[in-house]
Amino acid sequence: MRPNGPAQRAIREAQNKSLRLLEHMTGLDRGYLSRIERGLIRHVADPSVQTIADALDVPIEAIIHKEKT
């Protein structure tokens, strides 16, 4: 999946969650989460994206780019 890093960051910040807290909630490395948010990682495994969405309590569609058909 193609993560929408800026959307993920905006949601996280709106919820007043730090990267450190998101790391704790997801079990994913803080540096990895930061690179996703900065758009440096273009493809993320589906389970990781779902884990982030669950931690942010948003539908997965809120933090990914829609695939063009």
Secondary structure, DSSP 4 states (H G I P E B T S, - for coil): --B-HHHHHHHHHHTT--HHHHHHHH---HHHHHHHHTT------HHHHHHHHHHHTS-GGGGBPPPP-
